[in-house]
Amino acid sequence: MLPVDFDGDGLIVEEGCDLHLTNSRISAGGTAITVIGGKVHIVNSTVKGARGSIEASQGSQVFLSGASLDGLQRRFDTAQIKDLGDNRYR
């Protein structure tokens, strides 16, 4: 697993970006992954944030499969968070 640790907020995916996280471990003191109009695919990975695991807005799409999420998920306006199965939430 690829571990990536942040003291504050973690990854920010903006409009037009398409990020694929596979077999990764993302940990942040703030929000682990912020998606603003982009797409994120999280497969067999762990995402942990003290303020939240995922925050999605402005038409973002987040796809989860076999992921472990620790922290709140926030979805605003037209954003979508799609659970494709085998996910664990804490």
Wavefront OBJ file of the C-alpha trace (Angstrom):
o trace
v 0.000 0.000 0.000
v 1.218 3.477 -0.855
v 0.941 5.611 2.331
v 0.483 9.370 1.976
v 0.154 11.419 5.185
v -0.774 15.108 5.476
v -0.686 17.331 8.576
v -3.526 19.520 7.244
v -5.875 18.891 4.325
v -4.898 16.155 1.888
v -5.486 15.760 -1.850
v -7.452 18.342 -3.846
v -8.896 17.200 -7.178
v -10.209 20.044 -9.329
v -12.359 20.324 -12.441
v -11.148 18.265 -15.375
v -8.986 15.953 -13.241
v -9.597 12.199 -13.057
v -7.702 10.600 -10.143
v -7.434 6.833 -9.629
v -6.319 5.623 -6.186
v -5.661 1.892 -5.946
v -4.056 0.100 -2.989
v -3.318 3.438 -1.293
v -3.522 4.850 2.220
v -4.415 8.545 2.543
v -4.389 10.112 6.009
v -4.928 13.804 6.822
v -5.269 16.057 9.850
v -8.023 17.919 7.947
v -10.109 16.623 5.037
v -8.380 13.707 3.296
v -9.760 14.212 -0.252
v -11.516 17.328 -1.578
v -13.097 17.026 -5.030
v -14.256 20.170 -6.850
v -15.764 19.280 -10.223
v -13.437 16.320 -10.829
v -13.634 12.530 -10.687
v -12.015 10.214 -8.141
v -11.956 6.408 -8.244
v -10.965 4.807 -4.924
v -10.321 1.054 -5.053
v -8.925 -1.183 -2.273
v -7.674 1.874 -0.395
v -7.936 3.489 3.047
v -8.959 7.147 3.361
v -8.870 8.793 6.791
v -9.408 12.441 7.715
v -9.821 14.122 11.103
v -12.347 16.633 9.654
v -13.669 14.278 6.989
v -12.670 11.557 4.579
v -14.240 13.004 1.405
v -15.726 16.382 0.504
v -17.290 16.598 -2.974
v -18.899 19.604 -4.711
v -19.646 21.267 -8.067
v -20.704 18.167 -9.984
v -17.892 15.947 -8.731
v -18.077 12.175 -9.027
v -16.503 9.829 -6.486
v -16.543 6.061 -7.071
v -15.782 3.724 -4.142
v -14.994 0.013 -4.366
v -13.409 -2.043 -1.594
v -12.448 1.134 0.265
v -12.179 1.817 3.980
v -13.327 5.341 4.908
v -12.707 6.848 8.333
v -14.348 10.255 8.782
v -17.396 12.113 7.506
v -18.301 12.218 3.838
v -19.725 15.516 2.643
v -21.575 15.858 -0.666
v -22.753 19.262 -1.824
v -24.982 20.505 -4.700
v -24.774 18.199 -7.759
v -21.855 16.016 -6.581
v -22.232 12.228 -6.479
v -20.604 9.634 -4.248
v -21.234 6.169 -5.676
v -20.788 3.060 -3.530
v -19.844 0.209 -5.869
v -19.691 -2.322 -3.030
v -17.458 -3.911 -0.410
v -16.743 -0.592 1.356
v -16.257 -0.056 5.095
v -17.314 3.148 6.856
v -16.258 4.395 10.307
l 1 2 3 4 5 6 7 8 9 10 11 12 13 14 15 16 17 18 19 20 21 22 23 24 25 26 27 28 29 30 31 32 33 34 35 36 37 38 39 40 41 42 43 44 45 46 47 48 49 50 51 52 53 54 55 56 57 58 59 60 61 62 63 64 65 66 67 68 69 70 71 72 73 74 75 76 77 78 79 80 81 82 83 84 85 86 87 88 89 90
